């Protein structure tokens, strides 16, 4: 079994086109771990960025590791020898292990990965002979408390700002306790054994650093696509969104710098497709210049969701010819009043006119993102989504263009204006999904996040250290298993989903 995994790991590495350099012989050895499969982890630009910082800028010999495929999970749990991708070295033999975690649903996988090593599960049980366990990524900005007891230090700031200071301390080779004391003195670093989350000195530093992929490979969601960050944050401040409310001021990558970076990479490898990364990317003031460069160089482009009020003929023409004809928009709700109340200030009239223009420009696939369970939403508001889709279909004018609808559930997140709101209960959400299916026009593909999964995400989103008692024993994200375990521990999971009174202190804020 071990040799099969090693052969597969070597094959994955051999199929990569490396862009970042590897720091052989660094004074520190580390392994950067994404708590999901290689396919998912290598689709995450933040993971690529931290790898680049460790190896190219800090001179740390940093390898990669991922959650193993299903067929190997039990083997590694039993053998306690999960290994790195590059050298197949056992994780506990590195000086430190750094987890990059982007989603709450990955939290139990971090704990399960630790169980695939001989490292004590809880930070309090580790000694100087154990690697230091670090955690960073999007979840660390918002609420890392459910996983706090399992890690030694949590990096809340941007990697390029925090990691140089952290590496200085690690290079001193102090005792574990002295290292943690020194780390706790840094801005944007949370040491759970020595402080509370509300004690962290959070400083949002909007540096003008933008990152791109460290590797190209066909074995990811964005096969052989160079991911490039063109902006950070979002200028629109939607009340439900962590991007605009948690990660600092919105800044843009200048078109000239973007082009310079692409030109440097093209000298090393061929680039056929670029994925533009950022919130509301067509809000970029030089978006058309970026598209024009890519068009001239015959580089295909993948888009994330675009703002309907920032569409123009140039963008639509590019989508038709270089973007695969796929346009993704996020109206969030069919109720204009609710849309404005959550900060998405786009009128129905503007949205309809944008879609009509898109179909006139031969867009072949319209993807729409909605949320249900928003504050003050009724069942009639959910039915109205079906009516909205029916109106949009008329703009197709007999074309074979497809419309697909993806629906997620509203989850109140810490540090957003809606952080105290109630998350709608499971039965109500299931009923709304059922209503949505019944009113969706024929021929429109409907997909959505499983209600049980959204419940668990909501619990983790505003969860505290009590959840560690569940996470330590149940690696699966199964609502039924969590509820059963929580009942035996006398933990009320609904406590994390309720509406929080205005006068109640939030543990994540000072």
Secondary structure as UniProt FT lines:
FT   HELIX           2..14
FT   STRAND          17..18
FT   TURN            24..25
FT   STRAND          29..34
FT   HELIX           38..41
FT   TURN            42..43
FT   HELIX           45..52
FT   HELIX           53..57
FT   STRAND          61..66
FT   HELIX           70..79
FT   TURN            85..87
FT   HELIX           91..93
FT   STRAND          96..100
FT   HELIX           104..106
FT   HELIX           107..115
FT   HELIX           123..125
FT   TURN            128..129
FT   STRAND          132..136
FT   HELIX           138..142
FT   HELIX           145..150
FT   STRAND          153..155
FT   HELIX           159..170
FT   TURN            171..173
FT   HELIX           176..184
FT   TURN            187..188
FT   STRAND          189..190
FT   TURN            192..194
FT   HELIX           197..199
FT   STRAND          215..216
FT   TURN            223..224
FT   STRAND          226..229
FT   STRAND          231..232
FT   TURN            235..236
FT   TURN            239..240
FT   HELIX           242..246
FT   STRAND          251..252
FT   HELIX           255..266
FT   TURN            267..268
FT   STRAND          273..277
FT   TURN            279..280
FT   HELIX           281..283
FT   TURN            285..286
FT   HELIX           287..296
FT   TURN            297..298
FT   STRAND          300..302
FT   HELIX           308..310
FT   HELIX           313..321
FT   TURN            324..325
FT   STRAND          326..332
FT   HELIX           336..341
FT   TURN            342..343
FT   HELIX           348..360
FT   TURN            361..362
FT   STRAND          365..372
FT   TURN            375..376
FT   HELIX           379..393
FT   HELIX           394..396
FT   TURN            397..398
FT   STRAND          402..409
FT   TURN            414..415
FT   TURN            417..420
FT   HELIX           426..439
FT   TURN            442..443
FT   STRAND          445..448
FT   HELIX           451..461
FT   HELIX           465..467
FT   HELIX           468..471
FT   TURN            472..473
FT   HELIX           479..488
FT   TURN            489..490
FT   HELIX           493..496
FT   TURN            502..503
FT   TURN            507..508
//
